[in-house]
Amino acid sequence: MTAPPAAADPDRAGLIAGRVERFVRDEISRYEQDARWTAHGPSEALVREMRAKARAAGVLTPHISADGAHLTHRETARVLRAAGLSPLGPVAVNVAAPDEGNMYLLGRIATDAQRARYLRPILAGDTRSAFLMTEPAADGGAGSDPSMLKTTAVADGDHWVINGRKAFISGIDGAGIGIVMAKSDGGASMFLIELPHPAVRIERVLDTLDGSLPGGHGVVLLENLRVHRSQVLGAAGEGFAYAQVRLAPARLTHCMRWLGACQRAQEIAVGYAVTREAFGRPLIDHEGVGFKLAENAIELRQAELMIDWCADVLDRGEAGTTESSMTKVAVSEGLYRVADRCVQVMGGTGLSRDTVVAQVFRELRAFRIYDGPTEVHKWSLARKIKREALGAYSQRPA
């Protein structure tokens, strides 16, 4: 395992975040009108071009140092907010999902040999990765409830044979490395594979509202996929526990990136409102517009504070399951309102591709679903509240 994050150094985080912000604003924002940014995300050629620039600028994979040490979660929040100032920024500087979460998981669980084979190419930005857990609803497979996992892994001598179907697998088209979660004796297990592979077939890439990630979201068939026992991540049967290692930090980094995107959308909407006139005065002087921008400023600050609160919990070494669930709900719902108001303030321009605001709005709608829909998080939180209340009630004197 890698060492835990070192104590936060405000100067270090500020310097890195400043370099990332300048790079994203000056270089990556220019690609937002690029024809190579398709409905299924930026093309491989565009990803390579942006990452080459990030590498030259010294901002590729900025949250992990050359020795493999991660910034603290609080520091990472500053850096990923800066990367998120363009929807293309996280991909360009190699902090996008699912790669960022996979890097974190592999850094914590993988052996030295596995890190050399699977983690190093992702850290270097030379390849992308996919996390294959979610399964098609038509198959009755795992979605928000991982216990419904249908994909199987059966031991066969020094190998495992994996069969099943996966759905909504982000970045699968063009990925070079995959982490496959499958049901095995004693629980669930995770397996590391190199892609493409003849036993891993992309049935289709779905058309979805969002489009910031390369490779889109695919439906994948795993048919008699044989993997060597050396490709088991960690211990067999511990897949659910390892998923928890990845879960809370990955939820939180989604929040960090989209906070940056909404800060940018707010900047664009404010710029529009102070320069566009209607009925004899700038739009911002009309209460119906000015109040929307004021509400945005409030919700952006609330999102920032929630993220930093949860990051502090994780930096103390706590699991942060409840805190990350609360943060994911509050931030995804709040930022969606922010993006919606930005579109409304800008009117027809907000609906167009003339600015990145419409794209941010679409991405935020998807954010309310992935990494757990709001309703699932609320249900989980309500169950916890009930358990705690019943526990407290049982301790009362008769």
Protein Blocks (a to p, Z undefined) as FASTA:
>chain_A
ZZddddddfklmmmmmmmmmmmmmmmmmmmmmgcklcfkopafklmmmmmmmmmmnopgh
klbcfkopacdfklmmmmmmmmmmpmklmmmnopacfklmmmmmmmmmmcfklmmmmmmm
mmnopaccdddfbccfklopafkbmklpmbdcddehjbccdedddehiehkgopabdcdd
dddehiacddddddddfklccfbdcddfblkbghiaaddddehiacdfklpghjehilmm
mmmmmmmmmmmmmmmmmmmmmmmmmmmmmmmmmmpcgehiafklpmklmmmmmmmmmmmm
mmmmmmmmmmmmmmnopaklmmmmmmmmmmmmmmmmmmmmmmmmnmmmlmpmkbmklmmm
mmmmmmmmggpifklmmmmmmmmmmmmmmmmmmmpcZZ
